[in-house]
């Protein structure tokens, strides 16, 4: 399984690099993952994101925490509760 190929199907990374380390670092920053989650769930929530991480570990943690909160809030909505007949799988369009 080639994770870098899968990531590219979701859209271009800012660096447009084919270097797997650069791609991984961009994912770890949380900015690209937030962009993907915003495509899945564009609801207007207060999800502040640090777009210039510059290898700052605390900013990465804040960004990834924001992504996790967004994912949790998306899946904790009533349509995803057990027994719901309105389950809709998110689709990402590039």
N, CA, C and O atoms as a GROMACS GRO file, in nm:
protein
  376
    1UNK      N    1   0.084  -0.117   0.000
    1UNK     CA    2   0.000   0.000   0.000
    1UNK      C    3   0.088   0.123   0.000
    1UNK      O    4   0.179   0.134   0.082
    2UNK      N    5   0.062   0.212  -0.090
    2UNK     CA    6   0.143   0.332  -0.106
    2UNK      C    7   0.065   0.453  -0.056
    2UNK      O    8  -0.020   0.507  -0.127
    3UNK      N    9   0.093   0.495   0.067
    3UNK     CA   10   0.018   0.606   0.128
    3UNK      C   11   0.038   0.736   0.052
    3UNK      O   12  -0.053   0.819   0.046
    4UNK      N   13   0.157   0.755  -0.006
    4UNK     CA   14   0.180   0.882  -0.076
    4UNK      C   15   0.092   0.894  -0.201
    4UNK      O   16   0.049   1.004  -0.236
    5UNK      N   17   0.067   0.784  -0.266
    5UNK     CA   18  -0.021   0.785  -0.383
    5UNK      C   19  -0.165   0.817  -0.340
    5UNK      O   20  -0.235   0.893  -0.406
    6UNK      N   21  -0.207   0.758  -0.227
    6UNK     CA   22  -0.341   0.783  -0.175
    6UNK      C   23  -0.358   0.931  -0.139
    6UNK      O   24  -0.461   0.990  -0.171
    7UNK      N   25  -0.259   0.990  -0.073
    7UNK     CA   26  -0.267   1.131  -0.034
    7UNK      C   27  -0.283   1.219  -0.157
    7UNK      O   28  -0.360   1.314  -0.156
    8UNK      N   29  -0.211   1.188  -0.263
    8UNK     CA   30  -0.218   1.268  -0.385
    8UNK      C   31  -0.357   1.264  -0.448
    8UNK      O   32  -0.395   1.358  -0.518
    9UNK      N   33  -0.434   1.157  -0.425
    9UNK     CA   34  -0.569   1.151  -0.480
    9UNK      C   35  -0.662   1.249  -0.412
    9UNK      O   36  -0.768   1.282  -0.465
   10UNK      N   37  -0.624   1.298  -0.294
   10UNK     CA   38  -0.707   1.391  -0.219
   10UNK      C   39  -0.685   1.536  -0.259
   10UNK      O   40  -0.762   1.624  -0.221
   11UNK      N   41  -0.581   1.560  -0.334
   11UNK     CA   42  -0.553   1.696  -0.379
   11UNK      C   43  -0.404   1.724  -0.368
   11UNK      O   44  -0.331   1.650  -0.302
   12UNK      N   45  -0.361   1.830  -0.430
   12UNK     CA   46  -0.217   1.862  -0.428
   12UNK      C   47  -0.174   1.916  -0.292
   12UNK      O   48  -0.245   1.994  -0.229
   13UNK      N   49  -0.058   1.873  -0.250
   13UNK     CA   50   0.002   1.930  -0.130
   13UNK      C   51   0.062   2.064  -0.167
   13UNK      O   52   0.091   2.090  -0.284
   14UNK      N   53   0.081   2.149  -0.069
   14UNK     CA   54   0.133   2.283  -0.096
   14UNK      C   55   0.272   2.278  -0.157
   14UNK      O   56   0.306   2.360  -0.243
   15UNK      N   57   0.353   2.182  -0.114
   15UNK     CA   58   0.491   2.176  -0.162
   15UNK      C   59   0.502   2.117  -0.302
   15UNK      O   60   0.603   2.137  -0.370
   16UNK      N   61   0.399   2.043  -0.346
   16UNK     CA   62   0.402   1.972  -0.474
   16UNK      C   63   0.526   1.884  -0.489
   16UNK      O   64   0.576   1.863  -0.600
   17UNK      N   65   0.574   1.833  -0.379
   17UNK     CA   66   0.695   1.751  -0.379
   17UNK      C   67   0.657   1.603  -0.386
   17UNK      O   68   0.555   1.561  -0.331
   18UNK      N   69   0.741   1.526  -0.453
   18UNK     CA   70   0.721   1.381  -0.456
   18UNK      C   71   0.803   1.313  -0.348
   18UNK      O   72   0.798   1.191  -0.333
   19UNK      N   73   0.878   1.391  -0.273
   19UNK     CA   74   0.959   1.339  -0.164
   19UNK      C   75   0.867   1.294  -0.050
   19UNK      O   76   0.791   1.375   0.004
   20UNK      N   77   0.875   1.166  -0.013
   20UNK     CA   78   0.783   1.114   0.088
   20UNK      C   79   0.801   1.181   0.224
   20UNK      O   80   0.704   1.198   0.297
   21UNK      N   81   0.922   1.218   0.259
   21UNK     CA   82   0.944   1.286   0.387
   21UNK      C   83   0.876   1.423   0.388
   21UNK      O   84   0.814   1.461   0.487
   22UNK      N   85   0.888   1.497   0.279
   22UNK     CA   86   0.822   1.628   0.270
   22UNK      C   87   0.670   1.612   0.277
   22UNK      O   88   0.602   1.691   0.344
   23UNK      N   89   0.618   1.511   0.210
   23UNK     CA   90   0.474   1.486   0.213
   23UNK      C   91   0.429   1.451   0.354
   23UNK      O   92   0.327   1.500   0.402
   24UNK      N   93   0.506   1.366   0.420
   24UNK     CA   94   0.471   1.325   0.555
   24UNK      C   95   0.473   1.445   0.650
   24UNK      O   96   0.383   1.461   0.733
   25UNK      N   97   0.575   1.529   0.638
   25UNK     CA   98   0.584   1.646   0.726
   25UNK      C   99   0.467   1.741   0.702
   25UNK      O  100   0.418   1.804   0.795
   26UNK      N  101   0.423   1.750   0.578
   26UNK     CA  102   0.308   1.835   0.548
   26UNK      C  103   0.180   1.778   0.608
   26UNK      O  104   0.093   1.854   0.652
   27UNK      N  105   0.168   1.647   0.610
   27UNK     CA  106   0.053   1.585   0.675
   27UNK      C  107   0.057   1.606   0.826
   27UNK      O  108  -0.045   1.633   0.889
   28UNK      N  109   0.175   1.593   0.883
   28UNK     CA  110   0.192   1.607   1.028
   28UNK      C  111   0.161   1.750   1.074
   28UNK      O  112   0.121   1.771   1.188
   29UNK      N  113   0.181   1.847   0.986
   29UNK     CA  114   0.149   1.986   1.021
   29UNK      C  115  -0.001   2.006   1.043
   29UNK      O  116  -0.041   2.098   1.113
   30UNK      N  117  -0.083   1.921   0.984
   30UNK     CA  118  -0.227   1.927   1.005
   30UNK      C  119  -0.302   2.017   0.908
   30UNK      O  120  -0.425   2.011   0.902
   31UNK      N  121  -0.233   2.100   0.832
   31UNK     CA  122  -0.300   2.194   0.743
   31UNK      C  123  -0.372   2.120   0.631
   31UNK      O  124  -0.489   2.149   0.602
   32UNK      N  125  -0.306   2.025   0.567
   32UNK     CA  126  -0.366   1.950   0.457
   32UNK      C  127  -0.481   1.863   0.508
   32UNK      O  128  -0.586   1.854   0.443
   33UNK      N  129  -0.462   1.799   0.624
   33UNK     CA  130  -0.569   1.716   0.682
   33UNK      C  131  -0.691   1.801   0.716
   33UNK      O  132  -0.805   1.756   0.700
   34UNK      N  133  -0.668   1.922   0.763
   34UNK     CA  134  -0.779   2.013   0.792
   34UNK      C  135  -0.854   2.050   0.664
   34UNK      O  136  -0.976   2.058   0.662
   35UNK      N  137  -0.778   2.072   0.558
   35UNK     CA  138  -0.839   2.103   0.428
   35UNK      C  139  -0.928   1.988   0.382
   35UNK      O  140  -1.039   2.011   0.334
   36UNK      N  141  -0.881   1.866   0.396
   36UNK     CA  142  -0.961   1.750   0.359
   36UNK      C  143  -1.087   1.742   0.444
   36UNK      O  144  -1.196   1.720   0.391
   37UNK      N  145  -1.072   1.761   0.575
   37UNK     CA  146  -1.188   1.752   0.663
   37UNK      C  147  -1.288   1.863   0.634
   37UNK      O  148  -1.409   1.842   0.649
   38UNK      N  149  -1.241   1.979   0.593
   38UNK     CA  150  -1.331   2.088   0.557
   38UNK      C  151  -1.409   2.056   0.430
   38UNK      O  152  -1.522   2.102   0.414
   39UNK      N  153  -1.350   1.979   0.339
   39UNK     CA  154  -1.424   1.934   0.221
   39UNK      C  155  -1.533   1.835   0.260
   39UNK      O  156  -1.643   1.837   0.204
   40UNK      N  157  -1.503   1.748   0.355
   40UNK     CA  158  -1.600   1.649   0.401
   40UNK      C  159  -1.711   1.717   0.480
   40UNK      O  160  -1.829   1.687   0.461
   41UNK      N  161  -1.673   1.809   0.567
   41UNK     CA  162  -1.769   1.876   0.655
   41UNK      C  163  -1.740   2.025   0.657
   41UNK      O  164  -1.662   2.072   0.740
   42UNK      N  165  -1.802   2.101   0.566
   42UNK     CA  166  -1.775   2.244   0.560
   42UNK      C  167  -1.856   2.327   0.660
   42UNK      O  168  -1.862   2.449   0.647
   43UNK      N  169  -1.916   2.262   0.759
   43UNK     CA  170  -2.000   2.336   0.854
   43UNK      C  171  -1.919   2.446   0.922
   43UNK      O  172  -1.800   2.430   0.950
   44UNK      N  173  -1.986   2.557   0.949
   44UNK     CA  174  -1.916   2.672   1.006
   44UNK      C  175  -1.888   2.654   1.155
   44UNK      O  176  -1.968   2.695   1.239
   45UNK      N  177  -1.777   2.593   1.186
   45UNK     CA  178  -1.737   2.576   1.326
   45UNK      C  179  -1.609   2.657   1.347
   45UNK      O  180  -1.536   2.686   1.252
   46UNK      N  181  -1.584   2.691   1.468
   46UNK     CA  182  -1.466   2.769   1.499
   46UNK      C  183  -1.344   2.677   1.507
   46UNK      O  184  -1.306   2.634   1.616
   47UNK      N  185  -1.286   2.647   1.394
   47UNK     CA  186  -1.167   2.562   1.388
   47UNK      C  187  -1.048   2.646   1.345
   47UNK      O  188  -1.016   2.655   1.226
   48UNK      N  189  -0.984   2.708   1.442
   48UNK     CA  190  -0.867   2.790   1.411
   48UNK      C  191  -0.748   2.700   1.381
   48UNK      O  192  -0.728   2.598   1.446
   49UNK      N  193  -0.672   2.738   1.281
   49UNK     CA  194  -0.559   2.658   1.238
   49UNK      C  195  -0.438   2.747   1.218
   49UNK      O  196  -0.448   2.858   1.165
   50UNK      N  197  -0.323   2.697   1.259
   50UNK     CA  198  -0.196   2.767   1.236
   50UNK      C  199  -0.143   2.723   1.101
   50UNK      O  200  -0.099   2.609   1.085
   51UNK      N  201  -0.147   2.811   1.003
   51UNK     CA  202  -0.107   2.772   0.868
   51UNK      C  203   0.044   2.776   0.847
   51UNK      O  204   0.094   2.714   0.753
   52UNK      N  205   0.115   2.847   0.930
   52UNK     CA  206   0.261   2.853   0.921
   52UNK      C  207   0.319   2.782   1.043
   52UNK      O  208   0.344   2.845   1.146
   53UNK      N  209   0.341   2.653   1.033
   53UNK     CA  210   0.389   2.574   1.146
   53UNK      C  211   0.540   2.585   1.163
   53UNK      O  212   0.589   2.594   1.276
   54UNK      N  213   0.614   2.585   1.054
   54UNK     CA  214   0.760   2.600   1.057
   54UNK      C  215   0.829   2.509   1.157
   54UNK      O  216   0.914   2.553   1.235
   55UNK      N  217   0.794   2.382   1.155
   55UNK     CA  218   0.854   2.279   1.241
   55UNK      C  219   0.836   2.303   1.390
   55UNK      O  220   0.912   2.250   1.470
   56UNK      N  221   0.737   2.382   1.428
   56UNK     CA  222   0.707   2.405   1.570
   56UNK      C  223   0.614   2.293   1.618
   56UNK      O  224   0.500   2.282   1.574
   57UNK      N  225   0.665   2.212   1.709
   57UNK     CA  226   0.591   2.095   1.756
   57UNK      C  227   0.460   2.135   1.824
   57UNK      O  228   0.358   2.068   1.806
   58UNK      N  229   0.461   2.242   1.902
   58UNK     CA  230   0.338   2.282   1.972
   58UNK      C  231   0.230   2.327   1.873
   58UNK      O  232   0.111   2.302   1.896
   59UNK      N  233   0.270   2.393   1.765
   59UNK     CA  234   0.172   2.432   1.663
   59UNK      C  235   0.117   2.310   1.590
   59UNK      O  236  -0.002   2.306   1.557
   60UNK      N  237   0.202   2.212   1.564
   60UNK     CA  238   0.155   2.087   1.503
   60UNK      C  239   0.052   2.020   1.591
   60UNK      O  240  -0.052   1.975   1.542
   61UNK      N  241   0.080   2.012   1.720
   61UNK     CA  242  -0.012   1.949   1.814
   61UNK      C  243  -0.145   2.023   1.816
   61UNK      O  244  -0.252   1.961   1.816
   62UNK      N  245  -0.140   2.156   1.817
   62UNK     CA  246  -0.263   2.235   1.815
   62UNK      C  247  -0.343   2.206   1.688
   62UNK      O  248  -0.465   2.188   1.694
   63UNK      N  249  -0.276   2.202   1.572
   63UNK     CA  250  -0.344   2.176   1.446
   63UNK      C  251  -0.406   2.037   1.443
   63UNK      O  252  -0.522   2.022   1.404
   64UNK      N  253  -0.330   1.936   1.484
   64UNK     CA  254  -0.383   1.800   1.483
   64UNK      C  255  -0.497   1.785   1.583
   64UNK      O  256  -0.591   1.710   1.558
   65UNK      N  257  -0.490   1.855   1.696
   65UNK     CA  258  -0.601   1.854   1.792
   65UNK      C  259  -0.726   1.916   1.730
   65UNK      O  260  -0.837   1.868   1.753
   66UNK      N  261  -0.708   2.021   1.651
   66UNK     CA  262  -0.820   2.083   1.581
   66UNK      C  263  -0.883   1.986   1.482
   66UNK      O  264  -1.005   1.976   1.473
   67UNK      N  265  -0.799   1.914   1.408
   67UNK     CA  266  -0.849   1.816   1.310
   67UNK      C  267  -0.926   1.706   1.383
   67UNK      O  268  -1.033   1.666   1.338
   68UNK      N  269  -0.873   1.658   1.494
   68UNK     CA  270  -0.940   1.552   1.571
   68UNK      C  271  -1.074   1.601   1.625
   68UNK      O  272  -1.173   1.528   1.620
   69UNK      N  273  -1.079   1.724   1.676
   69UNK     CA  274  -1.207   1.780   1.725
   69UNK      C  275  -1.308   1.789   1.612
   69UNK      O  276  -1.426   1.760   1.631
   70UNK      N  277  -1.263   1.830   1.493
   70UNK     CA  278  -1.352   1.840   1.378
   70UNK      C  279  -1.408   1.702   1.340
   70UNK      O  280  -1.527   1.688   1.314
   71UNK      N  281  -1.322   1.603   1.336
   71UNK     CA  282  -1.364   1.467   1.304
   71UNK      C  283  -1.464   1.417   1.408
   71UNK      O  284  -1.567   1.359   1.373
   72UNK      N  285  -1.434   1.438   1.536
   72UNK     CA  286  -1.524   1.394   1.642
   72UNK      C  287  -1.660   1.460   1.630
   72UNK      O  288  -1.764   1.394   1.640
   73UNK      N  289  -1.660   1.592   1.609
   73UNK     CA  290  -1.789   1.662   1.600
   73UNK      C  291  -1.869   1.615   1.479
   73UNK      O  292  -1.991   1.608   1.485
   74UNK      N  293  -1.801   1.582   1.372
   74UNK     CA  294  -1.869   1.534   1.252
   74UNK      C  295  -1.936   1.399   1.278
   74UNK      O  296  -2.052   1.379   1.242
   75UNK      N  297  -1.865   1.308   1.340
   75UNK     CA  298  -1.919   1.173   1.361
   75UNK      C  299  -2.008   1.162   1.484
   75UNK      O  300  -2.073   1.059   1.503
   76UNK      N  301  -2.013   1.264   1.568
   76UNK     CA  302  -2.102   1.259   1.684
   76UNK      C  303  -2.238   1.320   1.655
   76UNK      O  304  -2.324   1.327   1.743
   77UNK      N  305  -2.258   1.365   1.535
   77UNK     CA  306  -2.388   1.419   1.498
   77UNK      C  307  -2.490   1.304   1.488
   77UNK      O  308  -2.452   1.189   1.468
   78UNK      N  309  -2.617   1.337   1.503
   78UNK     CA  310  -2.721   1.232   1.506
   78UNK      C  311  -2.722   1.136   1.388
   78UNK      O  312  -2.756   1.020   1.406
   79UNK      N  313  -2.687   1.180   1.269
   79UNK     CA  314  -2.695   1.091   1.153
   79UNK      C  315  -2.598   0.974   1.160
   79UNK      O  316  -2.614   0.875   1.088
   80UNK      N  317  -2.497   0.983   1.248
   80UNK     CA  318  -2.399   0.875   1.260
   80UNK      C  319  -2.420   0.789   1.384
   80UNK      O  320  -2.342   0.697   1.410
   81UNK      N  321  -2.523   0.818   1.460
   81UNK     CA  322  -2.548   0.739   1.580
   81UNK      C  323  -2.598   0.601   1.541
   81UNK      O  324  -2.662   0.583   1.438
   82UNK      N  325  -2.569   0.504   1.625
   82UNK     CA  326  -2.608   0.366   1.600
   82UNK      C  327  -2.758   0.356   1.575
   82UNK      O  328  -2.838   0.412   1.651
   83UNK      N  329  -2.795   0.286   1.472
   83UNK     CA  330  -2.935   0.268   1.440
   83UNK      C  331  -2.992   0.374   1.348
   83UNK      O  332  -3.108   0.366   1.308
   84UNK      N  333  -2.913   0.471   1.313
   84UNK     CA  334  -2.960   0.576   1.224
   84UNK      C  335  -2.969   0.522   1.082
   84UNK      O  336  -2.876   0.458   1.033
   85UNK      N  337  -3.081   0.548   1.017
   85UNK     CA  338  -3.097   0.502   0.879
   85UNK      C  339  -3.049   0.607   0.780
   85UNK      O  340  -3.054   0.586   0.659
   86UNK      N  341  -3.002   0.719   0.830
   86UNK     CA  342  -2.960   0.829   0.742
   86UNK      C  343  -2.809   0.836   0.728
   86UNK      O  344  -2.754   0.943   0.699
   87UNK      N  345  -2.741   0.725   0.749
   87UNK     CA  346  -2.594   0.726   0.740
   87UNK      C  347  -2.552   0.759   0.597
   87UNK      O  348  -2.593   0.693   0.502
   88UNK      N  349  -2.470   0.861   0.586
   88UNK     CA  350  -2.420   0.903   0.456
   88UNK      C  351  -2.268   0.902   0.463
   88UNK      O  352  -2.209   0.968   0.548
   89UNK      N  353  -2.206   0.830   0.374
   89UNK     CA  354  -2.061   0.824   0.372
   89UNK      C  355  -2.006   0.948   0.304
   89UNK      O  356  -2.054   0.987   0.197
   90UNK      N  357  -1.906   1.013   0.365
   90UNK     CA  358  -1.850   1.133   0.303
   90UNK      C  359  -1.775   1.098   0.175
   90UNK      O  360  -1.710   0.994   0.166
   91UNK      N  361  -1.783   1.186   0.076
   91UNK     CA  362  -1.714   1.168  -0.050
   91UNK      C  363  -1.626   1.290  -0.072
   91UNK      O  364  -1.670   1.404  -0.058
   92UNK      N  365  -1.501   1.264  -0.107
   92UNK     CA  366  -1.409   1.374  -0.134
   92UNK      C  367  -1.398   1.388  -0.284
   92UNK      O  368  -1.368   1.292  -0.355
   93UNK      N  369  -1.421   1.509  -0.332
   93UNK     CA  370  -1.406   1.536  -0.474
   93UNK      C  371  -1.283   1.622  -0.493
   93UNK      O  372  -1.264   1.720  -0.422
   94UNK      N  373  -1.201   1.585  -0.589
   94UNK     CA  374  -1.080   1.664  -0.613
   94UNK      C  375  -1.098   1.752  -0.732
   94UNK      O  376  -1.006   1.826  -0.768
   0.00000   0.00000   0.00000
